[in-house]
Amino acid sequence: MSLKLGAYTACLHDRPLEQALDVLQADGLTSVEVNTGGFIPSPHCHVDLLLASEQARRDYLETFSSRGMELTGLNCNGNPLNPLPGVGPKHADDLRRTIELAGLLGVRNVVTMSGTPGSDPDARYPSWVVNPWDGVYLDVLDYQWGVAAGFWTEIDALARANDVRVAIEMHPHNLVFSPVTLRRLVDTIGATNVGAEMDPSHLMWQGMDVVACIRDLGPLVFHAAAKDAAITPGVDIRGVLDTSFTRVPADAPDKVPTGYGYWCNAWPENPAWRFVAVGVGHDVDWWTEFLRALAEVDPDMAVNIEHEDAAYDRLEGLALAAGNLRAAAEKL
């Protein structure tokens, strides 16, 4: 088993890349994923410089290889289909530039989200439909899938031209949020270079069997995230589709941007579910079966920790996740 175990460095954006890599190295990790645009900044990857300079690209890759590490993914999560003029076009351009950069760097996988358009051609805001029992919502979905088909046909061709694979995180609030919707996109556009990033956390809180999802998608799983989730007591009265979030003030420190003038909201005090460190929501034995299923698809797949457990500080939570992930791998 030669799965590449590593981490996405967004949780370490408070320090330079070199220091972030030293943290991952100390945690026994060798695979690295960095952000290149979309929702959050890209302090660990200066995209413009790297697109412009071959020497800069060589030096950048040396930063990883000199530590015995490999850059296995570029992450550009955003909403490239958002009708807001300050969000969708920028995220779409970030994705195109990321694909080009991945090709130049020899990085095989670009991670992103499918995006969500508005409900109709005149819509100002994105609209996510999840339970279209009323026929009007199928009209909305028909329009949205038409928008997505045009955009993703272009992205698939761009990825093919750059010898890059685009791995879509199946994230709620996007048209693609499940294996069924991932397959729909691939089949609709006849994709050759678009598949899935297997982030189990979003599938967990939706109630899916993650290992069954991996085996259902098979070779469409290009890349993976190690991110855990736990159902919490609040689910008893909220269910998992809860809207009891509150606004974060514009001047709040450490707010997480999602677009010009928008950022992540605050979670309910008693949520239905939350993201937790690897091994906290599901035990090491569960993670062993997760890794086993991934290795059946591709024994060399990169599996990168995405740490978002607010109960731990960044270094503590990342170390806990790394230890549990490595323990799971040792049991294969």
N, C-alpha and C positions, 0 to 999 in steps of 0.2 A: 504494500500500500504506500503510494507516494503522494497522497493528497498534500497540497501546499497550504499550510496553516499560517494565517496572518491576521492583519487588522486593517480597517479603514481608518485613516488618520484624522478624520474630522474631529474626534474627541480630544485631539492633541493640537488643535489649531492655536493654542495659547503659547506654543513654543516653536522655534525653527524646525525645519524638516530634519536636520541632522540630529537634534535632540529627541525628536519624536521617534526616529528610527532607533536610537539608542534605547529608548524605553521598550520598543517592541522586541529588540534583540535580547534585552534583559529578561523579557517574559518568554523567551524561547520560541519566538515567531520568526518566520523567514519570508512571508508573503506580505506585500504592501499594496494598498489601494489608496489613491489620493483624489481629492476633489478638483474638478476643472471648471466649474461653473454651475449654472442653474440656481437653486434656492440659496446656496451659501457661497461665501467667497472661496478662493483657491490659493491660500498662502503657501501651500506646499507644492504648487505647480504653476510657474509663471508662463502661462500659455502663449502669450504673444512672443516672448523671448524664445521659447522653445520652437515655435513654428518658424521663426526667422533665422535661427542659427544652428547649423549642424554641430558646431563645436559645443554650444550650450547643451544640445541633446546628449552628446557624448559625456560631458561633464556630469550632467544630471543622472544618467544611468550609472555612472561610476559611483555616485553617492550611495546607491543601493548595493551594487556588486561588491564594493570595498568592504561592506559589512556582512557579506554572505547572504544578501537579501535580494529579492526579485520584485520588480514592479509588475504586478499581475493584473491590475485593473485601473482604469480612469473612471471616476464617478461624476456624472453630470445630471443628477436627479433634479427635475423641475417639471413644469407643465408647459411643454412646447406648443400646446394647442389652446392655451388660455386666450380668450378674446381681448383681454386687457392689453392695450398697446404697450404698456411698460413691462409686461411679463412674458406673454407668449412669444413674440418675435425675438426677444433677447434669449430666452431659454432655448428656442429652436436654433438660433445662431451659435450659442454655446455648444450645443450638441454637435452641430456640423463641424465646428472647429476642433472639438474633442476627438471626433472620428478621424479627422485629418492628422491630428497630432499623434493619436494612437498608432496610425499607420507608419508615421515617421519614426516613432520610438520602437516599433516592433512589439507593442503591447497588444495582445490579441483581443481583449474584452473591454468594451465600454458599457458601463452600467447606467441606466436611466429609467425613467417612467414613461408610460405611454402617453400621458396627458389626458385632459378632459376639455372638450370644446364647450361653447355655450349651447343653449337649447335650440337655437335657430340662427339664421344668418344675421339677424339684427340684435342678438343677445350681447349684453355688455359684460356679463360675468359667466364663469364656467358653471355647469350644472351637472351634478352626478346623479344618475338614475340607478336605483338598486332593486326596486320591486315593482316592475311595470305591469301591475295587474290591470290598470286603467289603460285603455288603448292609446290615449294621447301620448303616453310615455314611450310607447313603441315608435311613434312618429319622431319623438325627440331622439331616440337611439338610432333610428335609421339615418337621420341627418348627421349625428355625431360620428357614426361609423363611416359615413361617406367622407367627412372631413379627415378622419384618422387614416383612411385608406390612401388618400392622396398624399398626405404628409409622409406616411411610413413607407409607401412605395419609393419615394425619393430617398429616404434615409437608408432603406435596404440596398438600393443601388449604390449610394455613396459608400456604405460600409463594404460592399463587395469590391468596389474599385480600390479601396484602401486595404483590402485583406484584413478586415476587422469584423468582429462579431458584436452586435448590440444586444446586451442582456437586459431585458425589461424586468424591473422589480414589480412584482404583482401587488400593488399597493392600493388599498381603498382610496376613493376620491379620484381614481383614474378609470378610464374605460377598461383597461386590463388590470384585473385584481384577483384573478383566479386562473387555474389551468384551463378552464373552459373558455374564458375570454382571451387568454394568451393564444390558444389554438385558433380561435376565431380570427384574430389579427393575422397570424401566420398564413392561414388558409385563404383569407380574403385577398391578400396581396401576393400570394405565392412566394413568400419570403424564403431567401436562401441564407441570409446573414442576420436574421432577427430571431431571438429566442428568449429564454428566461434567465433571470437571476433568481436563484432559489433562496429568498429570505423567508425563513419559516415563521417568523414572529407574526406577520400579518395574516398568514394562513391559520396560525394557532388560534388567534382571538376570533376569527370567523368560524371556528369550529371544524376545520378541515383535518383530515389525516395527512400529515406532511409527507410521510414516507410513501403513501399511496399517490400523492401528487407528483413526487419525483418519478415514481415508476410509470405513472400515466404519461408524463411529458417525455421521459427517456432522453434521447439525444438533443431535444430542444432545451435541456438545462445546460447552459454554457458556463455558469459561474455561480458562486454561492456566498451567502452571508451567514455568519454565526450570530444570531440575535434571538433572544428568548423573550417569551411573554407569559404572563400569569393572569388567569381569570381571578378576580378578587370579589369580596362579598358584595360590593355595590352592584354586581350583575343581577342580584335578586330583584331589584326594583328598577334598574336602568336598561337591562338587556345590553347587547354589545353595540347597538346603533344609537348611541346617546348624544344629545346635542347640548348638554349642560356645561359647556365651556364658557369661560369668561375672557374678556379682553385684557391684554397686557398693555400697560401704559407705554406711550411712544418713547418716554425717557427712561424706561426700565433698563438696567444693565443686563447684558448678556441675552437680550431678546434675540430670537432666531428669525431671520428674514425669510420671507417666501416670495417676495417681489417688491417692486418699488412702492413704499407706503404700506406694506402688509407684512405681518410676521405671525409666528405661531401663537396661539392662544393658551391660556392657562387651563389645565385639566381640572375636572371636578375634584373636590376633597375626598370623595368616596367613589372612585371610578369603578367601572365594571371590569376593567382590565388595565394592565400597564406593562411597559417594557421592563424587563429585568435582566440582570447579568446572566450569561450562559451558565446553566446548571442550577439556577435558582427557581425557574419556572418548571423545568423538566430536568430530570436527573442525568447523571453521566451515562447510564445505560441507554436512555433515550437518545442522547447525542451520538452514542456509538452506532445505533441503528440509522440515524440520520446520515452519518459519514459513510456507513456501509452502502446505503442506497446511492449516494453520490458517486462513490467509487465504482459502482456497477455501471454507471453512465460513463464516467471518465476518471480513471485512477489518478490522473495528474491534475484534477480540478483544483482551483484555488478556492479556499474557504476562509473568508476574512471576517473577523469579529467586528460588529458594529455596536459600540457600547453606548447605551442610552438609559442606563439605570440611575435615576436621580437619587437613589438611596446610598450610593457609593460615590466617592470622588473619582475623578478620571483615572488616576493611576491605580487606586485600589480596585475599582471595578474592572478595569482592563486586565489587571493581574489575575483576579479571580476568574474571569472568563477564559483567559489563556490557559490557566492551570486546568480548568475543567475540560476545555476543548482538547488539550494534549492528553489528558487522562482518558478521554473517550477514544481518541485515536490509538492509544496504546492497547486498547482492548479488542481492536480489530484482528 
